[in-house]
Amino acid sequence: MKPIIQIKNVSKTFESKSGQVKALQDISIDIEKGDIFGMIGMSGAGKSTLVRCINFLERPTEGTVVIDGKDLGQISDRELRKARMEIAMIFQHFNLLMQRTVIDNVCFPLEIAGVKKKQARERARELLQIVGLESKEKAYPTQLSGGQKQRVAIARAIANNPKILLCDEATSALDPETTNSILKLLKDINIRFGITIVVITHEMKVIQEICNKVAILNGGELAETGYVKDIFTEPKTEEAKRLVYQGTSITSSMKGKRFVRIVYSEQSSFEPVIGNMILSFNTPINIMSADTRNIGGKAMGEMVLQLPQEDEIAEKMITYLRARKLAVEEVELNV
């Protein structure tokens, strides 16, 4: 089966007064139907430009974008408008119509599609119930909290039964608790309707919470892509490591001591591996940091350990940990 979204060798160059700006360089990504696919990078990485290339709000300078078998660069303007109806989008600042009530905001895309008023309002009420805002249908956006506004935006986005939902920094303006509730809603919608969701963010926590796959962008280039679990466990590129290690003090400065990062899952967390290792080698270690994260609904933990100075014992400890099915990677820690 072909991916529902195929991004093939896409580059995007903008013209400015100071010359050309290369926002994207030779990006290739496949997104399968039903994925919740994350695109992450720091400011200027090119992620928002890339998501706008998916629905051709930005036309790539080079390369192709194929949506459900259609090359968007090879179809007419009329066909493109029709294709865009299957690609919905929500934004950081909600973009609601302030002079319309909640239900009228949700009805808006249905009106544009020519749906009869009675049928449109029935559909809108169904969606407001799904997003938990059935009691707010007569309210105006100014009367809603940020989380409620985003729920209205989500209901409006899926009103015409799109195949794809693009989320451009959709939780960046929300507090952590509200962010979690919106991510849960998006996951429920993905399961309920089978909508493929593309999440654009600069927060690794968002990716870990909701996405099954991720592409890491850096300076307009694709640094790394794969399953979220795999990249969390063993990030390969420096950019991936920087994002995965957010919140720790790991840096590129080596201080001459042996440190390892270990990752364990629910299955490997029942055995007291660290305690047993200390007893086996009769040698103490330091736990520099420890955390548990939710990766796609499963608990995964990570620790950074300081091993003994003696290389022979340190190597044996690393072998011991790997033999117990833990992911082990030597890291550089600034202490």
PELIN-V797818 format. One record per pair of residues at least 24 apart in sequence whose C-alpha atoms are under 6 Angstrom apart, sorted by the first residue. I is the first residue (numbers start at 1). J is the second residue. Records with the same first field share a line. If there is no record, write none. Layout:
I=J  J
//
This chain:
3=30  31  32
4=32  33  67  68
5=30  31  66  67
6=30  65  66
7=65
8=63  64
9=63
10=62  63
11=60  61  62
12=60  61
23=220
24=220
25=220  221
27=222
33=196
34=194  195  196
35=196
36=197  198  211  212
37=198  211  213  214
38=198  199  207  211  214
39=200  214  215  216
40=201  202  216
41=202  216  217
42=202
45=217  218  219  220
46=220
86=162  163
87=162  164  165
88=157  165
89=165  166  167
90=167
91=168  170
92=169  170
94=150  153
98=141
101=138  139  140
102=137  139  140
103=137
106=156
127=155
147=178
163=195
164=195  196  197
165=197
166=197  198
167=199  200
168=200
169=200  201
208=295
209=294  295  296
210=296
233=263
250=333
251=333  334
254=332
258=306  307
259=305  306  307  330  331
260=304  305  329  330  331
261=303  304  328  329
262=302  303  327  328
263=301  302  326  327
264=300  301  326
265=300
//
